[in-house]
């Protein structure tokens, strides 16, 4: 029964995001809360005056840092729309940047606890996130199924960290091979070595000079002769088979033109 409820909640959220009219501003009576968790992560909460009892726990995508703000929605238009529909929105920054699944899951659950302490128990809790945040959402559903009623992983990297980075490594290896680069891709000893390798530009090779191509050969102009009267003399007759010299057809001198 609880599994069916999760599916229904997730479907309802998805329909809200795709079919409801766009909103340009949130309810002026929305309560906004910023705070910090013991881990050092920050969190934010937005609860509309007409709260419908459902809280949406948003997990943001990959953030390389150093800036690490908390997020409770993927973008401003979506946030305004959900608040207009009466949903409460919460989310944390995670205590660390980068591939921070280890920190993200407990920080998200701590944010949910802080919300409950301040606003009371929600009638429904739906975890949702996109990209890397979709992986965090799936991890929350797997590790804390008793705390949520549904989950929505949007374009989530649910194949996990190792498979994700191997998938990224494949085209990089192909590009390295194509360029003939000696930049190392794996087994880097330190983070600084990895950063240096990532910032290395492949050497620029000097392209070979193009081979000269012979142009079209123009035939030499064939001399033509004209008679003094301005008319072209007839061609000489072919030699006779008797072996006697042929008789010239014209005794008028000619000149080259």
TORKOL-265674 format. One record per residue (C-alpha): residue number from 1; residue in one letter; x, y, z. Coordinates in nm, 4 decimals. Each point is the difference from the previous one (the first is absolute). Layout:
<r NUM; A; <X; Y; Z>>;
...
END
This chain:
<r 1; X; <0.0000; 0.0000; 0.0000>>;
<r 2; X; <0.2816; 0.2400; 0.0878>>;
<r 3; X; <0.1694; -0.0795; -0.3310>>;
<r 4; X; <-0.3159; 0.1018; -0.1868>>;
<r 5; X; <-0.0162; 0.3202; 0.1998>>;
<r 6; X; <0.3576; 0.0847; -0.1010>>;
<r 7; X; <-0.0771; -0.0517; -0.3661>>;
<r 8; X; <-0.3122; 0.2163; 0.0243>>;
<r 9; X; <0.1846; 0.2807; 0.1793>>;
<r 10; X; <0.2827; -0.0016; -0.2524>>;
<r 11; X; <-0.2415; 0.0002; -0.2937>>;
<r 12; X; <-0.1936; 0.2904; 0.1528>>;
<r 13; X; <0.3182; 0.2049; 0.0361>>;
<r 14; X; <0.1067; -0.0737; -0.3567>>;
<r 15; X; <-0.3402; 0.1049; -0.1347>>;
<r 16; X; <0.0189; 0.3212; 0.2015>>;
<r 17; X; <0.3354; 0.0870; -0.1538>>;
<r 18; X; <-0.1066; -0.0688; -0.3581>>;
<r 19; X; <-0.3648; 0.1047; -0.0285>>;
<r 20; X; <-0.0617; 0.2862; 0.2423>>;
<r 21; X; <0.0172; 0.3573; -0.1376>>;
<r 22; X; <0.3239; 0.1903; 0.0500>>;
<r 23; X; <0.0253; 0.2301; 0.2989>>;
<r 24; X; <0.2107; 0.3145; 0.0106>>;
<r 25; X; <0.0147; 0.0670; 0.3729>>;
<r 26; X; <-0.0415; -0.1905; 0.3228>>;
<r 27; X; <-0.2717; 0.0735; 0.2550>>;
<r 28; X; <0.0900; 0.3151; 0.1916>>;
<r 29; X; <-0.0841; -0.1848; 0.3215>>;
<r 30; X; <0.2682; -0.2673; -0.0482>>;
<r 31; X; <0.2182; -0.0646; 0.3040>>;
<r 32; X; <0.3680; -0.0206; -0.0917>>;
<r 33; X; <0.2542; -0.1542; 0.2381>>;
<r 34; X; <0.3783; -0.0270; -0.0325>>;
<r 35; X; <0.2089; -0.2039; 0.2412>>;
<r 36; X; <0.3134; -0.2069; 0.0536>>;
<r 37; X; <0.0393; -0.3645; 0.0978>>;
<r 38; X; <0.2592; -0.1376; 0.2452>>;
<r 39; X; <0.1918; -0.1380; -0.3004>>;
<r 40; X; <0.0543; 0.3528; -0.1273>>;
<r 41; X; <-0.2472; -0.0344; -0.2866>>;
<r 42; X; <-0.2568; 0.2743; -0.0424>>;
<r 43; X; <-0.3671; -0.0554; -0.0704>>;
<r 44; X; <-0.2963; 0.1994; -0.1206>>;
<r 45; X; <-0.3763; -0.0417; 0.0402>>;
<r 46; X; <-0.2945; 0.1678; -0.1676>>;
<r 47; X; <-0.3478; -0.0690; 0.1361>>;
<r 48; X; <-0.3071; 0.1669; -0.1549>>;
<r 49; X; <-0.2779; 0.1367; 0.2178>>;
<r 50; X; <-0.2372; -0.2449; -0.1650>>;
<r 51; X; <0.2230; -0.3032; 0.0590>>;
<r 52; X; <-0.1706; -0.3138; -0.1303>>;
<r 53; X; <0.1837; -0.2274; 0.2446>>;
<r 54; X; <0.2541; -0.1404; -0.2497>>;
<r 55; X; <0.3689; 0.0825; 0.0307>>;
<r 56; X; <0.2373; -0.0456; -0.2946>>;
<r 57; X; <0.3596; -0.0838; 0.0957>>;
<r 58; X; <0.2136; 0.1191; -0.2924>>;
<r 59; X; <0.3516; -0.1350; -0.0674>>;
<r 60; X; <0.2019; 0.2257; -0.2276>>;
<r 61; X; <0.2389; -0.1127; -0.2721>>;
<r 62; X; <0.3778; -0.0236; -0.0133>>;
<r 63; X; <0.1812; 0.3072; 0.1267>>;
<r 64; X; <0.3771; 0.0255; -0.0481>>;
<r 65; X; <0.0260; 0.2973; 0.2408>>;
<r 66; X; <0.1330; 0.2059; 0.1585>>;
<r 67; X; <-0.3392; 0.1754; 0.0322>>;
<r 68; X; <-0.2456; -0.2377; 0.1658>>;
<r 69; X; <-0.3435; 0.1545; 0.0536>>;
<r 70; X; <-0.3024; -0.1928; 0.1238>>;
<r 71; X; <-0.2784; -0.0665; -0.2503>>;
<r 72; X; <-0.3598; -0.1126; 0.0473>>;
<r 73; X; <-0.1087; 0.0051; -0.3673>>;
<r 74; X; <0.1703; -0.0382; -0.3386>>;
<r 75; X; <-0.0839; 0.3520; -0.1205>>;
<r 76; X; <-0.2025; 0.3086; 0.0881>>;
<r 77; X; <-0.3036; -0.0626; -0.2293>>;
<r 78; X; <-0.0427; -0.3561; 0.1321>>;
<r 79; X; <0.0357; 0.1234; 0.3555>>;
<r 80; X; <-0.2641; 0.2686; -0.0470>>;
<r 81; X; <-0.2377; -0.2483; -0.1609>>;
<r 82; X; <0.0311; -0.2573; 0.2796>>;
<r 83; X; <-0.0465; 0.2602; 0.2719>>;
<r 84; X; <-0.3083; 0.1254; -0.1801>>;
<r 85; X; <-0.1330; -0.3577; 0.0045>>;
<r 86; X; <0.0511; -0.0150; 0.3774>>;
<r 87; X; <0.3127; -0.2177; 0.0259>>;
<r 88; X; <0.2657; 0.0612; 0.2647>>;
<r 89; X; <0.3549; -0.0052; -0.1413>>;
<r 90; X; <0.3171; -0.0940; 0.1867>>;
<r 91; X; <0.3583; -0.0914; -0.0911>>;
<r 92; X; <0.3600; 0.0240; 0.1175>>;
<r 93; X; <0.3353; 0.0890; -0.1535>>;
<r 94; X; <0.1722; -0.3223; 0.1211>>;
<r 95; X; <0.3046; 0.0404; 0.2207>>;
<r 96; X; <0.2441; -0.0488; -0.2880>>;
<r 97; X; <0.0106; 0.0672; -0.3731>>;
<r 98; X; <0.0785; -0.2405; -0.2805>>;
<r 99; X; <-0.1082; -0.3636; 0.0211>>;
<r 100; X; <-0.1427; 0.0391; 0.3489>>;
<r 101; X; <-0.2491; -0.2862; 0.0368>>;
<r 102; X; <0.1509; -0.0899; 0.3371>>;
<r 103; X; <-0.0904; 0.3452; 0.1342>>;
<r 104; X; <-0.3075; 0.0676; -0.2102>>;
<r 105; X; <-0.2304; -0.2721; 0.1319>>;
<r 106; X; <0.0430; 0.0731; 0.3743>>;
<r 107; X; <-0.0136; 0.3755; -0.0610>>;
<r 108; X; <-0.3268; -0.0360; -0.1902>>;
<r 109; X; <-0.1506; -0.2127; 0.2753>>;
<r 110; X; <0.1183; 0.2494; 0.2624>>;
<r 111; X; <-0.1706; 0.2764; -0.2000>>;
<r 112; X; <-0.3235; -0.1984; 0.0049>>;
<r 113; X; <0.0296; -0.0382; 0.3774>>;
<r 114; X; <0.0573; 0.3744; 0.0401>>;
<r 115; X; <-0.3095; 0.0667; -0.2083>>;
<r 116; X; <-0.2132; -0.2346; 0.2121>>;
<r 117; X; <0.1253; 0.1607; 0.3216>>;
<r 118; X; <-0.0989; 0.3449; -0.1251>>;
<r 119; X; <-0.3183; -0.0574; -0.2022>>;
<r 120; X; <-0.1275; -0.3353; 0.1246>>;
<r 121; X; <-0.0386; -0.3390; -0.1620>>;
<r 122; X; <-0.0869; 0.0119; -0.3692>>;
<r 123; X; <-0.2858; -0.2142; -0.1267>>;
<r 124; X; <0.2178; -0.1060; -0.2932>>;
<r 125; X; <0.3735; 0.0248; -0.0694>>;
<r 126; X; <0.1337; -0.0357; -0.3520>>;
<r 127; X; <0.3718; -0.0053; -0.0769>>;
<r 128; X; <0.0968; 0.1288; -0.3410>>;
<r 129; X; <0.3128; 0.1107; -0.1841>>;
<r 130; X; <0.1628; 0.0231; -0.3393>>;
<r 131; X; <0.3240; -0.1293; -0.1521>>;
<r 132; X; <0.2418; -0.0740; 0.2840>>;
<r 133; X; <-0.2803; 0.1052; 0.2353>>;
<r 134; X; <-0.2052; -0.2798; -0.1540>>;
<r 135; X; <0.2593; -0.2450; 0.1305>>;
<r 136; X; <-0.0260; 0.1602; 0.3455>>;
<r 137; X; <-0.3792; -0.0326; -0.0204>>;
<r 138; X; <0.0241; -0.3689; -0.0883>>;
<r 139; X; <0.2438; -0.0565; 0.2860>>;
<r 140; X; <-0.2464; 0.1671; 0.2410>>;
<r 141; X; <-0.2797; -0.2280; -0.1250>>;
<r 142; X; <0.2192; -0.3085; 0.0461>>;
<r 143; X; <0.1478; 0.0889; 0.3391>>;
<r 144; X; <-0.2922; 0.1812; 0.1637>>;
<r 145; X; <-0.3206; -0.1366; -0.1558>>;
<r 146; X; <-0.1877; 0.0497; 0.3264>>;
<r 147; X; <0.0601; 0.3765; -0.0112>>;
<r 148; X; <-0.1536; 0.0765; -0.3383>>;
<r 149; X; <-0.3182; -0.0790; -0.1918>>;
<r 150; X; <0.1432; 0.0210; -0.3503>>;
<r 151; X; <0.3055; 0.0950; -0.2032>>;
<r 152; X; <0.0581; 0.1554; -0.3395>>;
<r 153; X; <0.3455; -0.0319; -0.1575>>;
<r 154; X; <0.0166; 0.2271; -0.3042>>;
<r 155; X; <0.2760; -0.0973; -0.2431>>;
<r 156; X; <0.1699; -0.1582; 0.2995>>;
<r 157; X; <0.3470; -0.1521; -0.0089>>;
<r 158; X; <-0.1384; -0.3105; 0.1642>>;
<r 159; X; <0.2666; -0.2270; -0.1533>>;
<r 160; X; <0.2329; 0.1212; 0.2766>>;
<r 161; X; <0.3331; 0.1744; 0.0229>>;
<r 162; X; <0.2320; -0.2618; -0.1500>>;
<r 163; X; <-0.2173; -0.0637; -0.3057>>;
<r 164; X; <-0.0580; 0.3740; -0.0458>>;
<r 165; X; <0.3696; 0.0880; -0.0057>>;
<r 166; X; <0.0840; -0.3003; -0.2180>>;
<r 167; X; <-0.2625; 0.1236; -0.2437>>;
<r 168; X; <0.1676; 0.3418; 0.0037>>;
<r 169; X; <0.3460; -0.1526; -0.0384>>;
<r 170; X; <-0.0843; -0.1790; -0.3263>>;
<r 171; X; <-0.0301; 0.3103; -0.2246>>;
<r 172; X; <0.2930; 0.1672; 0.1763>>;
<r 173; X; <0.2195; -0.3017; -0.0741>>;
<r 174; X; <-0.1134; 0.0040; -0.3621>>;
<r 175; X; <0.0837; 0.3718; -0.0255>>;
<r 176; X; <0.3420; -0.0544; 0.1598>>;
<r 177; X; <0.0780; -0.2754; -0.2492>>;
<r 178; X; <-0.1157; 0.2121; -0.2922>>;
<r 179; X; <0.2189; 0.2948; 0.1035>>;
<r 180; X; <0.2994; -0.2148; 0.0899>>;
<r 181; X; <0.0157; 0.1631; 0.3451>>;
<r 182; X; <0.2045; -0.1361; 0.2907>>;
<r 183; X; <-0.2197; 0.1604; 0.2707>>;
<r 184; X; <-0.0728; -0.2660; 0.2672>>;
<r 185; X; <-0.3642; -0.0888; 0.0548>>;
<r 186; X; <0.0072; -0.2570; 0.2821>>;
<r 187; X; <0.2034; -0.0895; 0.3107>>;
<r 188; X; <0.0784; 0.3631; 0.0789>>;
<r 189; X; <0.1695; 0.0240; 0.3416>>;
<r 190; X; <-0.1603; 0.3225; 0.1307>>;
<r 191; X; <-0.2895; 0.2334; -0.0665>>;
<r 192; X; <0.2485; 0.2661; -0.1121>>;
<r 193; X; <0.1435; -0.2405; -0.2558>>;
<r 194; X; <-0.3507; -0.0651; -0.1282>>;
<r 195; X; <-0.0692; 0.3741; -0.0218>>;
<r 196; X; <0.3259; 0.0602; -0.1871>>;
<r 197; X; <-0.0812; -0.2793; -0.2442>>;
<r 198; X; <-0.3486; 0.1399; -0.0582>>;
<r 199; X; <0.1442; 0.3449; -0.0768>>;
<r 200; X; <0.2625; -0.1273; -0.2440>>;
<r 201; X; <-0.0512; 0.0983; -0.3599>>;
<r 202; X; <0.1197; -0.2428; -0.2674>>;
<r 203; X; <0.3088; 0.1189; -0.1912>>;
<r 204; X; <-0.0691; 0.1708; -0.3257>>;
<r 205; X; <0.1692; -0.1846; -0.2819>>;
<r 206; X; <0.1169; 0.1860; -0.3096>>;
<r 207; X; <-0.1911; -0.1294; -0.2978>>;
<r 208; X; <0.2196; -0.1157; -0.2894>>;
<r 209; X; <0.0439; 0.2408; -0.2869>>;
<r 210; X; <-0.2298; -0.0809; -0.2854>>;
<r 211; X; <0.1661; -0.1642; -0.2969>>;
<r 212; X; <0.0195; 0.2254; -0.3040>>;
<r 213; X; <-0.2446; -0.0944; -0.2662>>;
<r 214; X; <0.0801; 0.0430; -0.3675>>;
<r 215; X; <-0.2405; 0.2260; -0.1736>>;
<r 216; X; <-0.1565; -0.0774; -0.3369>>;
<r 217; X; <0.2502; 0.0007; -0.2810>>;
<r 218; X; <-0.0928; 0.2380; -0.2763>>;
<r 219; X; <0.0948; -0.1254; -0.3443>>;
<r 220; X; <0.2457; 0.2126; -0.1875>>;
<r 221; X; <-0.1687; 0.2190; -0.2571>>;
<r 222; X; <0.0189; -0.1567; -0.3404>>;
<r 223; X; <0.1370; 0.2406; -0.2602>>;
<r 224; X; <-0.2371; 0.0927; -0.2694>>;
<r 225; X; <0.0836; 0.1384; -0.3388>>;
<r 226; X; <-0.1882; 0.2334; -0.2243>>;
<r 227; X; <0.0623; 0.1119; -0.3492>>;
<r 228; X; <0.0635; 0.3577; -0.0827>>;
<r 229; X; <-0.3515; 0.0234; -0.1266>>;
<r 230; X; <-0.1267; -0.0736; 0.3515>>;
<r 231; X; <-0.1303; -0.3490; -0.0687>>;
<r 232; X; <0.1262; -0.3129; 0.1707>>;
<r 233; X; <0.1911; -0.2191; -0.2450>>;
<r 234; X; <-0.1255; -0.3531; -0.0476>>;
<r 235; X; <0.1677; -0.2821; 0.1872>>;
<r 236; X; <0.2744; -0.1779; -0.1881>>;
<r 237; X; <-0.1070; -0.3157; -0.1769>>;
<r 238; X; <0.1162; -0.3311; 0.1471>>;
<r 239; X; <0.3155; -0.1417; -0.1575>>;
<r 240; X; <-0.0485; -0.2082; -0.3082>>;
<r 241; X; <0.0630; -0.3695; 0.0130>>;
<r 242; X; <0.2236; 0.0158; -0.3084>>;
<r 243; X; <0.2793; 0.1434; 0.2094>>;
<r 244; X; <0.0123; 0.3208; -0.2052>>;
<r 245; X; <0.0066; 0.3268; 0.1967>>;
<r 246; X; <-0.3357; 0.1640; 0.0275>>;
<r 247; X; <-0.0628; 0.3203; -0.1863>>;
<r 248; X; <-0.0621; 0.3021; 0.2253>>;
<r 249; X; <-0.3519; 0.1311; -0.0220>>;
<r 250; X; <0.1078; 0.3626; 0.0319>>;
<r 251; X; <0.3156; 0.1905; -0.0687>>;
<r 252; X; <-0.1130; 0.3024; 0.1990>>;
<r 253; X; <0.2179; 0.0533; 0.3107>>;
<r 254; X; <-0.1826; -0.0181; 0.3338>>;
<r 255; X; <0.0562; 0.1440; 0.3404>>;
<r 256; X; <-0.0820; -0.1092; 0.3519>>;
<r 257; X; <-0.3012; 0.1643; 0.1555>>;
END
